[in-house]
Amino acid sequence: VSGGDATKRGVFCFDAADGKLLWQRTIENVPGSPAKQPEIPEMTGFASPTMACDGRRVFAIFANGDLVAFTLDGAPVWSKNIGVPKNAYGYAASLAVWPGNLIVQLDQDDGAPGGSKLLAFDCANGRPLWERGKPTHDSWASPIIIEAAGKTQIITLAMPFVISYSLADGTELWRAELLEGEITPSPIFTDGLVIVVNPSTELIAIKPDGAGDVTKTHIAWRAEDNVPDVTSPVSNGELVFTITSMGVLTCFEAKDGKKVWEHDLDMEVQSSPSLVGDRLLILGTKGVAVVVEAGRQFKEIARSELVDQFLASPAFGDGRMYLRGTTNLWCLCRSK
């Protein structure tokens, strides 16, 4: 995991078995890194983006524009600064990895080509592969990489466009003018559709086989009930689930966007819902974890409470769940 503040930034490696700190590396001597750190709101912090891994290296990006790579043993591989992101609330877009490619979405407040941009780097050595200017304003959503319409596409969200780029060379494939306000929820891809959130306004499904401006031609459906403002949706391919910051959980049909059910969990939520098998996990900011059935009827299965505050979304691996709280790193596993 990454962490830090205006004084120091670092990457930390913990043993998945017992939580022991195996190594930590301070981020320093990055070529082009600013001498004076930007002012970043405390709630966003310097290390909001989730780290990425290609199986051989780990990658992290920070709110001052420092982009770094380490081996799994903590040896430095490469580092560079891509410019201080000019975002009102700091930088939060997570990195995306595709074999050999590290993708960085850098949307900024000026919205001018050359200000906002999408970048691709060689995972092995940090060499720039391509860079494309984006006609978009600042955003806190993360990109996703999908295989659709015979192409490997990078899907990005930033006001006012949903834009798809070719992974091969960064060529724009299609765009849809659908977004307003502060774009925080990230897109998902399910049942052949790209599903995006226009915060607090609409949940929108887009067919990803278009070219050019597809605003009026490739919208599969729209839904307006209980649209999230911060969290991203999740889907099992048949149903789409969303949660608002006020804790209203809603289930939609993936094929047509019709609402199946809604339920008020009566808690604040900042982390995105997680789908694990046939169960859905919702983690509240005050540590209440709710597990519900990921089905056509609302059914709460379990509820527990952890003594911490949670803003980050859970991660899963080898039968365990990892939670990043504001004071602790947690690992939960099934009772034996």
C-alpha positions, 0 to 999 in steps of 0.5 A, a space after each residue: 500500500 502507499 501512504 504519506 503526507 506533505 512531508 514524506 511519501 512511501 510504499 509499504 509491503 505487509 506479509 499477507 499471512 500475519 500483517 508483519 511489515 516486510 519493507 517500506 520505501 520512502 519516495 525520494 530523488 524522483 526526477 522532476 518532483 516539485 520542491 514545494 508540495 501542493 496543498 491537498 485536502 486531508 480527506 483526499 491525502 497524498 495517496 488516494 490512488 490504489 496501487 497496481 501490480 503486473 506480477 513482477 513490479 508494483 506501481 504507485 502514484 501520488 498527489 504531487 505527480 510522483 510515479 514510481 515502480 518497485 520490485 516485489 522485494 522493494 528494489 527501486 525500478 524506475 521513477 518520474 514525475 508527470 507534473 503536479 495534478 491541478 485538481 480542486 480536491 487532490 488527485 485520486 485516479 488509480 493506476 491501470 495495468 495491462 500486459 506491458 502497459 501502465 495507464 495513468 489518467 490525469 484530468 485537470 481543472 483547466 480542461 484544455 488539451 495538453 492539460 488533461 491527458 491520458 498516458 501510457 508507460 512501459 511497465 518494465 522501464 517507465 518509458 513513455 509509450 504514448 500520450 494523448 490530450 483530453 478535452 476534459 475537466 478534473 476528475 477523480 474516477 479511475 480508468 478501466 481497460 476492457 475487451 470490446 468490439 474487437 478492440 482493447 479499450 481504455 474507458 475514462 470519465 471526466 466532465 463532460 465526456 465518457 471517452 474510449 481510447 485504443 490501448 495500442 496507441 491512445 487513439 480516441 475510439 468514441 466519446 459520449 457527452 454525458 457527465 456533469 459536476 464532480 466525477 468520482 465514481 469509476 465505470 464498470 463493464 458488464 453484460 457487454 455494456 459500459 456503465 457509468 455514473 453521472 453523479 446524483 443524476 443518472 446511471 447510464 449504460 453505453 454500447 462500446 462498439 461505436 465510433 466518434 460521437 455516440 451520445 445519441 446513438 449508443 445509449 442502451 438505457 438510463 436510470 435515475 433512482 438513487 444514483 451514487 455521488 461518490 461510489 462506483 457500481 458493481 455487477 454480477 452480469 445480470 444485476 447492477 448494484 449501487 450505494 449512495 453516500 447516505 446508504 441507499 442500496 439499489 439493485 438494477 437489471 443490467 440489460 435494461 436498467 429497470 430498478 429491481 429493489 432498493 433498501 436504506 441501510 441507514 449509514 454513511 458510505 464512501 467505499 464502493 460495494 464489493 461482490 464476492 460470489 453471490 454476496 454483496 458487501 457494503 462497508 460504512 465509514 464508521 466501520 459497520 459492514 453489511 453483507 446482503 444477498 446479491 439477488 432479486 430480493 433484498 436479504 441481509 445476511 450479516 452485520 458486524 462492526 469494526 472499530 475504525 473509519 473506512 473510506 477505501 474500498 475492500 480488496 480480496 485475495 486467497 479467501 481473505 478480505 483486506 480493509 484499509 482503515 484510517 488507523 489500521 490495516 485489517 485482514 479478515 478471513 472465514 472462521 475455521 
